[in-house]
Amino acid sequence: MEHTKLLNIIVEKKFTEIEFAIHPNDGEDLDLYTRDMKMDLYAGQSIEKLNKGEGQLGESDFHLLNECQMGTLLVSEKLLMKLNFSEEAVVIRNKDKVYLAYRDF
């Protein structure tokens, strides 16, 4: 499994539904190089639970955008609510699945 470092979460108003983006250099940490992808998205506070399939949010639009600052995770408002309004998360890729691991503050 590949993962990013801890990323600051910022809401991107133009994103709808369950959609998020990172900078392409952060995408390299995930071994991803395609600008726009659809991936199964899971979110939660426990990697073990995510590996068991808990926390599934459905198919998500995942973007690598140069406009996104490095160290930042741009998310839709809808996705931020599912992340319990957390301020930081790590993006983890496991083949065709992506996990957003966060913690409550």
C-alpha positions in Angstrom: 0.0 0.0 0.0 1.2 3.4 -0.9 0.4 6.5 1.1 0.9 10.3 1.3 2.1 12.3 4.2 -0.4 14.0 6.4 -2.4 16.5 4.2 -4.3 19.6 5.2 -8.0 19.4 4.2 -9.5 22.3 2.3 -13.0 22.5 0.8 -13.2 23.1 -2.9 -16.5 24.7 -3.7 -16.5 23.6 -7.4 -16.4 19.9 -6.4 -19.7 18.1 -6.1 -20.7 14.8 -4.6 -17.8 12.7 -3.4 -14.8 14.3 -5.1 -11.2 15.1 -4.1 -7.8 16.2 -5.4 -4.2 16.3 -4.5 -1.1 17.8 -6.2 0.6 15.5 -8.8 3.7 15.4 -6.6 1.7 14.0 -3.7 0.2 11.6 -6.3 3.6 10.2 -7.0 3.7 8.9 -3.4 0.7 6.8 -4.4 2.3 5.7 -7.7 -0.5 7.6 -9.6 0.1 9.7 -12.7 -3.3 10.0 -14.4 -5.0 13.3 -14.0 -8.6 12.1 -13.4 -9.6 8.8 -12.0 -12.6 7.0 -10.6 -11.8 4.9 -7.6 -13.6 3.1 -4.8 -13.3 5.4 -1.7 -13.2 4.4 1.9 -12.8 6.8 4.9 -12.3 6.2 8.5 -10.0 6.3 11.5 -8.7 2.7 11.5 -6.6 1.1 8.7 -7.7 -2.3 9.9 -11.4 -1.4 9.5 -10.7 0.1 6.1 -8.9 -3.1 5.0 -12.0 -5.1 6.0 -14.2 -2.9 3.8 -15.7 -0.8 6.5 -16.2 2.9 5.8 -17.0 2.5 2.1 -18.3 5.8 0.6 -18.7 4.6 -3.0 -17.0 5.5 -6.2 -15.3 8.8 -6.1 -13.7 11.2 -8.6 -10.0 11.6 -7.7 -8.0 14.3 -9.4 -4.3 15.2 -9.6 -4.3 19.0 -10.0 -1.4 21.3 -10.4 -3.6 24.1 -8.9 -3.8 22.1 -5.7 -0.9 23.1 -3.3 1.4 20.3 -2.3 0.5 19.0 1.1 -3.2 19.8 0.6 -6.2 17.5 0.1 -9.0 19.4 -1.7 -12.4 17.9 -0.9 -16.1 18.5 -1.7 -18.3 19.8 1.1 -20.2 16.5 1.0 -16.9 14.5 1.5 -15.8 16.8 4.4 -19.0 16.0 6.3 -18.2 12.3 5.9 -14.7 13.0 7.3 -16.3 14.4 10.4 -14.9 17.9 9.5 -11.4 16.7 10.2 -8.6 19.1 9.3 -6.0 16.5 8.2 -5.9 13.1 6.5 -3.6 10.6 4.9 -4.5 9.3 1.4 -3.7 5.5 1.1 -4.0 3.6 -2.1 -4.5 -0.2 -2.2 -4.7 -1.2 -5.9 -8.0 0.3 -7.2 -9.2 1.5 -3.8 -8.3 4.7 -2.0 -8.6 5.3 1.7 -8.8 8.6 3.5 -7.5 8.0 7.0 -8.3 10.8 9.5 -8.8 11.4 13.2 -11.3 13.4 15.2 -10.1 16.4 17.0 
